[in-house]
Structures are given as C-alpha cells and as structure tokens.
Amino acid sequence: MVHVDSGEWRRSGSHLKKDHETEARSSLGEDESWSNMRCVMDDVRPAVAWGAGEALVVEEVEVDPPKPMEIRIKVVCTSLCRSDVTQWESKVIAQPALFPRIFGHEASGIVESIGDGVTEFKVGDHVITVFIGECKKCKHCISGKSNMCQVLGLERRGVMHSDQKTRFSIKGKPVYHYCGVSSFSEYTVVHSGCAVKINSAAPMEKICLLSCGAAAGLGAAWKVADVSEGSTVVIFGLGTVGLSVAQGAKLRGASQIIGVDTNPEKKEKGKDFGITEFINPSDYDEPIQQVVKRITDGGADYSFECIGDTGIVSTALQSCCDGWGVTVSLGVPKVKPEVSAHYALLLSGRTLKGSLFGGWKPKTELPSLIDKYLQKLTERIFVGPKQTGGEYTRITSDEADSTRTNPSGFDLFIVIGSTEEKVKNSP
C-alpha cells in the first residue's frame, strides 16, 4: 500500500477542463512562461519515498535545469502503475532498492525548458514520458526489429542516462529517479529521447495511460503476438495491461478471449474490454491449462502472462496449442526470475516471447497510437474531484491497476467495464 503523510500538490484548485497550457503559463509567471528559464527550482513538492514500504512524503525538492539533450517538464497528469508499487516495496528482481526516490513513469505534461542540443522540442510542447527511450541511432533503433534502445533503455540505477547523476536534491543530497522519469512530481527532467511530442488536442488526463500500461497491452496483442482474426486468446491477469491485451485482441477480431484471474470482480469488468469467457482458478480443482485446453479444442492460439509470476509463464505456455501457439510474457517478476518449462512444449512448435512496452518504438510509433485514441479507440476514464489529506491513503498493488493520479488537482480512476473504481480511504 502507498501512504502520503501530509501535504498536497501545489496549484491544486484547477479543473481538468481548464486549458493546461494556460495553467502552465500561469505557474511559471506570465512574462517568463515561454522563455527558456533554465534555473534551479527550489520549491517543487513531489511525493518522495524514503524507504521500502514507507510513507510517501510530499516535501520541497530542488529540481535542476535540463542539461544537454534533456528537457524539463511540468507534469499535468501521472498514472500509478503496479511496477511503481512493486519497486517502492523493493520486490522487483534485479533492481536495487534506492532511496530517497521519486517514483512514477507514466505521465503527460508540457515542456517548461530545454537543454542545449535539443531540437525536436520547444517550450510549450505537449508530451508524454516513456520509460524506454529511442535514440534512433543504435543497432536496435535502426533495425526496425526491436524497441530495446541500447542508449536509452530501461534505467535501473536511479540516475539520468547522460551522466549517471540525479536532477533532484534535498538540502544538497541527491534524490533518485525512477525509470528515467520520476513523474510523481510537479516538475521532472528527462532525456529528450524519453519523451514523445503529442497532438495538443489529446486530453492529458487520459493520454498518460498510453505511456505505459495501456500501450504495453495493446502492443503485446498487435505487434508482439500479432493476434489474427478468428483466433483464440487466453490472458492471465486482468489488470490494466491484461485488459488492454483483451481490447487489442478484440480489435484484431479474435473470436474467443478468455480471461484468467482470481478476483471475481474482473469477470464483469472484463466483458467491456472483449473478454468472452472468464476463469477463476479458485473454482477449479484441476490445472488451469487443462481447463483452457478443454474449452479451446486443444489450446489457445495465443496466451499472455500479465502478472509477473514466472510460474504462470509455464502455465500460459501449456495453455497454447502445439504447432503454432504463441505465449507472450509481459509481467515484471517479483519473486524469482527463472522460467521453468518442459522442453517438449517448445519442441512441439510453441513459441515463447517477451514483451517490454508492447514492442512500441516510442517516438516512431506512439504518435500513430495516440491518433487512433483520438479517433475514439478507447475511452474508459472517470474523473473525480481531488480530496485533500487522504487521497492516497491506501493503494495496494491490485488497486494500482485501476488508479490514476493528477498532481494538478484531481485523482483519475480507470473505469473497468461499467463500474467506477475509486481508491479506498479506509485503513
């Protein structure tokens, strides 16, 4: 669970319907807003994590100006991802527990200032952040086969890509970044390769979802698995990512989309995203792969592991049909990194693939995904008025799949199906 002890985001009285560009101008000062004010900000109030599982504290932090090839962003909206919670709890395999730290990696905002050498952005541009950048020069970027940029890949050390230092500090002591983004802050500094310019018509309170979870699920279905029309699909884990996989499969014309989750509430919620059948493992005495094989005539064409449980990867692989079945793993492992599967599963023609951020090249491909969103690809957002003094009082890993926060004064909640879900404030 995530706790915020005290404090509230500055400038919290604004309304989401208000023009965000006007708000950004106002916060910087009318005469200074669109000049490139590259100075240290000493009164920014992010939510700082001081230790594993400890309360997030909203307090003043200094934010350095952007260095060469970096931009400083006024964060308008940010999403809470399950991986933020898992890393805050220090449960992520192969990633060090670094504190103090500012979490958050899904965000939309406005460019406040730019560093030397930045030519693709100007002050005032609307952007979303990404935790995997695109340098457009390395082997992977120019290959057209991968989004695993060798220069701006997943940053695990809590520092900037360019100089392995931080841009946040408290009384001269560094505060670590998260995934090269750190969006739980009013302002943040990112490498210019880790931001994507977006259509200014895109609603920031919604489009930030495409900077991680929603895009990861859609991309897994479209780009990584390449789900075909009339196919059968099984999805293990119906959080934000799993439901986005379901939606992607539905849009590709899959005829049978099976959702597997231990939360019975996901049965109804999943229907709105394309789930045609629901399996709760608690209701069965037999292995789930046997259930899937029975209702899919020998196994699904595609299976997706969206939980981060390496044991489920094997189950998902066994749930695929032999000959051509494809299993895609999207979850971040929290217990053990090793995957164990009988060799015969692969020998019989099944394929196991990994997917990070849905295979999207952020700068090259996300703009087209955003355009599809603007064409009413999906709208599943409930916006509620901000509460002070307790709005982040109890956020579990499960709830992190449905909670979105907005530092400008509102909390955002994904509507899963037709039910509006809000963070519970009870202890």
C-alpha positions, -999 to 999 in steps of 0.1 A, spaced: 0 0 0 11 36 -6 7 63 20 11 100 17 16 116 52 8 152 45 8 180 21 -10 184 -12 1 192 -47 6 229 -54 -19 247 -76 -45 221 -67 -76 242 -73 -76 239 -111 -102 220 -130 -93 194 -156 -115 211 -181 -92 242 -178 -67 248 -206 -35 231 -193 -13 254 -214 -27 284 -197 -22 268 -163 15 261 -172 20 297 -183 4 309 -150 26 287 -128 58 299 -145 47 336 -145 31 354 -174 63 371 -186 86 341 -181 65 311 -191 76 306 -226 112 318 -223 137 291 -217 142 296 -180 169 271 -172 173 277 -135 171 255 -104 136 252 -90 137 251 -52 101 249 -42 88 219 -61 68 194 -39 69 159 -52 59 127 -33 92 113 -20 98 77 -9 123 75 19 124 37 23 109 4 12 72 4 20 75 37 40 50 65 36 55 89 6 61 124 19 52 155 0 80 180 6 101 206 -11 128 193 -35 152 212 -58 149 204 -95 180 212 -116 176 227 -151 179 203 -180 214 195 -192 223 189 -229 198 168 -247 173 169 -217 140 187 -212 122 198 -180 85 190 -180 56 205 -160 37 173 -151 0 177 -158 -12 141 -152 5 110 -140 -6 74 -137 2 50 -109 15 17 -123 17 -16 -105 55 -16 -111 58 17 -91 42 0 -61 63 -31 -65 96 -12 -68 85 10 -38 81 -22 -18 115 -33 -31 102 -65 -45 115 -62 -81 141 -88 -91 175 -74 -103 166 -38 -94 183 -22 -63 164 -6 -35 174 31 -39 161 58 -15 151 86 -12 134 83 -46 106 99 -66 86 72 -84 62 74 -113 69 68 -150 36 73 -168 29 110 -174 17 137 -197 29 173 -194 42 205 -210 78 213 -218 90 240 -195 126 243 -206 151 226 -229 188 218 -226 214 225 -252 212 204 -284 175 197 -281 159 205 -315 128 183 -316 110 201 -287 102 236 -279 89 252 -247 51 247 -245 50 214 -264 27 187 -251 45 155 -243 42 121 -227 71 104 -210 83 69 -217 105 46 -196 122 31 -227 136 58 -250 145 59 -286 178 73 -297 172 64 -334 209 57 -338 218 24 -320 217 -11 -335 182 -18 -321 167 16 -331 178 13 -367 170 -23 -371 132 -19 -372 130 -52 -352 132 -40 -316 124 -12 -292 153 -22 -269 173 10 -274 209 4 -263 214 41 -253 181 49 -236 169 15 -224 153 8 -190 172 28 -164 175 8 -132 202 28 -113 180 58 -103 200 83 -123 199 101 -157 211 83 -188 236 110 -198 258 115 -167 246 89 -141 236 118 -118 203 130 -104 184 162 -111 166 161 -78 180 170 -44 170 179 -9 194 202 10 222 192 -14 217 155 -11 206 136 -42 171 121 -46 170 91 -70 149 90 -102 127 61 -113 129 46 -148 144 79 -160 111 97 -155 100 103 -118 66 117 -126 52 119 -90 64 155 -91 52 188 -103 83 191 -125 107 165 -137 137 163 -160 140 136 -187 163 128 -216 147 142 -247 148 107 -261 124 96 -233 96 120 -242 72 120 -272 56 151 -286 18 146 -288 -11 162 -305 -21 192 -283 -58 181 -288 -51 149 -268 -66 151 -233 -37 149 -209 -58 134 -181 -63 103 -204 -34 101 -228 -9 95 -200 -22 59 -199 -6 53 -232 29 60 -218 30 25 -202 2 0 -192 -24 5 -219 2 8 -247 20 -23 -233 -11 -44 -236 -22 -32 -270 13 -36 -284 16 -71 -270 -15 -81 -289 -8 -62 -321 30 -60 -325 45 -89 -305 19 -117 -308 2 -103 -340 -32 -117 -330 -51 -128 -361 -88 -126 -369 -109 -155 -356 -82 -167 -332 -85 -179 -296 -67 -159 -268 -62 -166 -231 -50 -138 -208 -35 -145 -173 -41 -114 -151 -68 -88 -158 -52 -56 -146 -46 -26 -168 -22 -45 -190 -42 -77 -193 -74 -58 -201 -55 -38 -227 -44 -71 -243 -80 -81 -243 -90 -49 -261 -62 -53 -286 -73 -89 -293 -109 -78 -297 -99 -51 -322 -80 -77 -341 -111 -98 -344 -102 -127 -320 -133 -150 -317 -126 -162 -282 -109 -142 -255 -105 -160 -221 -96 -140 -190 -80 -158 -160 -80 -140 -127 -85 -148 -90 -105 -117 -85 -142 -125 -93 -150 -88 -99 -129 -90 -131 -155 -112 -147 -179 -84 -154 -153 -57 -158 -135 -77 -185 -166 -80 -207 -164 -44 -217 -128 -49 -229 -136 -80 -250 -134 -109 -225 -158 -136 -238 -151 -162 -210 -138 -159 -175 -119 -185 -155 -113 -181 -117 -87 -207 -107 -102 -209 -73 -133 -225 -88 -114 -255 -103 -96 -285 -88 -77 -292 -120 -48 -273 -135 -59 -242 -154 -41 -252 -186 -64 -283 -187 -94 -261 -184 -82 -238 -212 -74 -268 -235 -108 -282 -229 -127 -251 -239 -104 -242 -268 -102 -276 -285 -66 -284 -275 -52 -250 -266 -54 -213 -274 -36 -198 -304 -22 -171 -282 -16 -168 -244 -4 -138 -224 11 -137 -189 4 -103 -174 11 -109 -138 48 -111 -133 47 -147 -120 73 -169 -137 53 -200 -127 24 -187 -147 46 -183 -177 48 -221 -178 11 -224 -173 5 -200 -202 28 -219 -224 10 -252 -216 -23 -234 -224 -13 -228 -260 -19 -253 -288 10 -272 -302 22 -264 -337 18 -227 -337 8 -215 -302 24 -182 -291 29 -172 -255 39 -136 -246 52 -127 -212 46 -91 -201 47 -92 -163 76 -79 -141 88 -108 -119 87 -102 -82 99 -135 -67 122 -155 -90 134 -146 -124 138 -182 -137 112 -197 -160 109 -235 -159 91 -253 -188 94 -288 -203 114 -287 -235 88 -307 -253 65 -277 -251 89 -258 -274 99 -288 -295 62 -293 -304 61 -259 -321 51 -235 -294 68 -201 -292 76 -181 -260 82 -144 -265 89 -115 -241 73 -80 -245 85 -48 -230 63 -18 -236 44 -38 -262 73 -36 -286 65 1 -294 93 23 -306 81 54 -287 90 83 -309 84 65 -342 52 46 -334 34 61 -304 21 92 -322 0 69 -345 -14 51 -315 -24 84 -300 -41 94 -332 -61 61 -330 -71 71 -295 -83 104 -307 -104 86 -332 -122 71 -302 -102 39 -299 -109 38 -262 -125 59 -235 -126 44 -201 -118 72 -176 -137 85 -146 -126 119 -133 -133 128 -96 -126 159 -76 -95 159 -55 -96 151 -18 -70 166 5 -53 149 34 -60 113 25 -64 109 -12 -35 84 -14 -42 67 19 -44 31 8 -33 19 -25 -25 -18 -29 -8 -35 -58 -42 -46 -71 -56 -11 -69 -26 3 -87 -40 -13 -118 -70 10 -117 -58 42 -101 -45 73 -118 -33 105 -101 -31 140 -112 -8 165 -95 -27 195 -108 -56 188 -85 -76 157 -95 -75 120 -90 -81 99 -120 -96 64 -120 -99 40 -149 -134 27 -153 -130 -10 -157 -162 -21 -175 -190 0 -163 -180 3 -126 -163 34 -114 -135 23 -91 -120 47 -65 -91 44 -41 -104 32 -7 -96 56 21 -103 31 49 -73 18 69 
